[in-house]
Amino acid sequence: GEDVEQSLFLSVREGDSSVINCTYTDSSSTYLYWYKQEPGAGLQLLTYIFSNMDMKQDQRLTVLLNKKDKHLSLRIADTQTGDSAIYFCAETLYSSASKIIFGSGTRLSIRP
Amino acid sequence: EAQVTQNPRYLITVTGKKLTVTCSQNMNHEYMSWYRQDPGLGLRQIYYSMNVEVTDKGDVPEGYKVSRKEKRNFPLILESPSPNQTSLYFCASRRGLGDNEQFFGPGTRLTVL
């Protein structure tokens, strides 16, 4: 079945790296995404990775994909207070490009 | 400015009173969809539309209707709202199915008493 799972909360110290993890069950994923939702706002696409890639880097963001374990992670280097948000992992499937399946979201909080 | 707008942003209503949440995008996108966001459940798709006059059910369509008479607008209609439809609703659009970037509206927080 289709399922995307994330832990609900993560707390990190300002300046440290944050690693947000996600697991998915459907091996026919085509694209995997990370979205950011700031308080009172809609979701904003941060980055995405095609399923035949292992890694994608974009400034402070690094996405790692382990297809064998169906595990996706988002690393945020030098975490800042502006990174406080809910981060959603999501996937689209080969069988249904019209549908994006979202995880429950990980709330990232930053400690001074 | 390219954007997706929703109205109203906040709404408190009573059971059974029909309501419409409007959604409009100014990017000439073909694909639009509605989601609801509930704590611990992430976003679940209610309905989507691949173009004018083409709509289809998502994962949780019960109790909702949509229409797509024009490309830019995709209203969500609750004919007889119930308390279990209390949620945060997001409209989203993207250029087409093959496009990876989906733009989200700011959300509509609906409370049904």
Interface residues (C-beta under 8 A of the other chain):
Chain A: V4 L8 Y31 Y33 G40 A41 G42 L43 Q44 L45 Y48 F88 A97 S98 K99 I100 F102 G103 S104 G105
Chain B: V4 Y31 Y35 G40 L41 G42 L43 R44 Q45 Y48 M50 D56 G58 D59 F90 A92 L97 G98 N100 E101 Q102 F104 G105 P106 G107
